Amino acid sequence: MDDERARRIGVNEALFRAVNEQIEGLNKRLEERGAMEVVCECGDGQCVERLPISMDDYERVRKDPRRFVIAPGHDIPDVETVLERHDAFHIVEKIHPEPERIAEETDPRS
């Protein structure tokens, strides 16, 4: 994989993660406790899939800046590995140095 493509994937994922952090913040302010819908955090900048996820699962993913929530089948094997498979979403972790660096540098919780 070339570095430019890897960088673009990392930037897209970080952008979607930032959107989901805003969604989660709204849910907390509205005192929603159970589940929420997030946008797919895959590397495809055109993806607009929405995924249901429990607040607990979302918080668990956010504990590691290299982890993202994606739609099933949206993983990019040369950039990330699927850690968990759920019916509505998968949890992936970055394994390529460039997207991993971007994920860590843009983590809104760091």
C-alpha positions as CSV (number, residue, x, y, z in Angstrom):
1,M,0.0,0.0,0.0
2,D,1.4,3.4,-0.9
3,D,1.8,6.0,1.9
4,E,-0.6,8.5,0.3
5,R,-3.5,6.0,0.3
6,A,-2.7,4.9,3.8
7,R,-2.6,8.5,5.0
8,R,-6.0,9.2,3.3
9,I,-7.5,6.2,4.9
10,G,-6.2,7.3,8.3
11,V,-7.6,10.8,7.9
12,N,-11.0,9.6,6.8
13,E,-11.2,7.3,9.8
14,A,-10.2,10.1,12.2
15,L,-12.9,12.4,10.7
16,F,-15.6,9.8,11.2
17,R,-14.4,9.1,14.8
18,A,-14.7,12.9,15.5
19,V,-18.3,12.9,14.2
20,N,-19.1,9.9,16.4
21,E,-17.6,11.6,19.5
22,Q,-20.1,14.5,18.8
23,I,-23.0,12.0,18.5
24,E,-22.0,10.4,21.8
25,G,-21.7,13.8,23.5
26,L,-25.3,14.6,22.4
27,N,-26.5,11.3,23.7
28,K,-24.9,11.9,27.1
29,R,-26.4,15.4,27.3
30,L,-29.8,13.9,26.5
31,E,-29.1,11.2,29.1
32,E,-29.5,8.4,26.6
33,R,-28.0,5.3,28.2
34,G,-28.6,2.3,26.1
35,A,-27.7,2.4,22.5
36,M,-26.7,5.0,19.9
37,E,-26.2,5.1,16.1
38,V,-22.8,6.0,14.9
39,V,-21.4,6.6,11.4
40,C,-19.2,3.9,10.0
41,E,-15.5,4.8,10.7
42,C,-14.1,2.9,7.7
43,G,-11.5,4.4,5.5
44,D,-13.9,5.1,2.6
45,G,-14.6,8.8,2.6
46,Q,-17.9,8.2,0.7
47,C,-19.4,5.7,3.2
48,V,-22.5,7.0,5.0
49,E,-23.6,3.8,6.8
50,R,-25.0,4.2,10.2
51,L,-24.4,1.5,12.8
52,P,-26.3,0.7,16.1
53,I,-24.0,0.2,19.0
54,S,-24.4,0.1,22.8
55,M,-22.9,3.0,24.7
56,D,-20.8,0.4,26.6
57,D,-19.4,-1.1,23.4
58,Y,-18.7,2.4,22.0
59,E,-16.8,3.4,25.2
60,R,-14.8,0.2,25.1
61,V,-13.7,0.9,21.5
62,R,-12.7,4.5,22.4
63,K,-10.3,3.4,25.1
64,D,-7.7,2.6,22.4
65,P,-7.1,5.3,19.8
66,R,-6.2,2.7,17.2
67,R,-9.6,1.1,17.3
68,F,-12.6,1.9,15.2
69,V,-16.2,0.8,14.6
70,I,-17.0,-0.2,11.0
71,A,-19.8,-1.9,9.0
72,P,-19.2,-5.6,8.4
73,G,-17.1,-6.0,5.3
74,H,-15.6,-2.5,5.4
75,D,-12.3,-3.6,6.8
76,I,-9.1,-2.9,4.8
77,P,-6.9,-5.9,5.6
78,D,-3.5,-4.3,4.8
79,V,-4.4,-1.4,7.1
80,E,-6.3,-3.0,10.0
81,T,-7.3,-6.2,11.6
82,V,-10.8,-7.2,12.7
83,L,-10.8,-7.7,16.5
84,E,-14.5,-8.4,17.0
85,R,-17.4,-9.3,14.8
86,H,-21.0,-8.3,15.8
87,D,-24.1,-8.6,13.6
88,A,-24.4,-4.8,13.1
89,F,-20.7,-3.7,13.3
90,H,-17.1,-4.9,13.6
91,I,-14.3,-3.4,15.7
92,V,-11.0,-3.0,14.0
93,E,-7.5,-2.0,15.1
94,K,-4.9,-0.3,12.9
95,I,-1.9,-2.3,12.0
96,H,-0.3,-0.1,9.3
97,P,2.1,2.6,10.7
98,E,0.6,5.6,8.9
99,P,-3.1,5.2,9.8
100,E,-2.0,4.1,13.3
101,R,0.0,7.3,13.7
102,I,-2.9,9.5,12.5
103,A,-5.3,7.6,14.8
104,E,-3.2,8.3,17.8
105,E,-2.4,11.9,16.9
106,T,-6.0,12.8,16.3
107,D,-7.6,10.9,19.2
108,P,-10.0,13.4,20.8
109,R,-9.6,11.6,24.2
110,S,-5.9,11.9,24.4
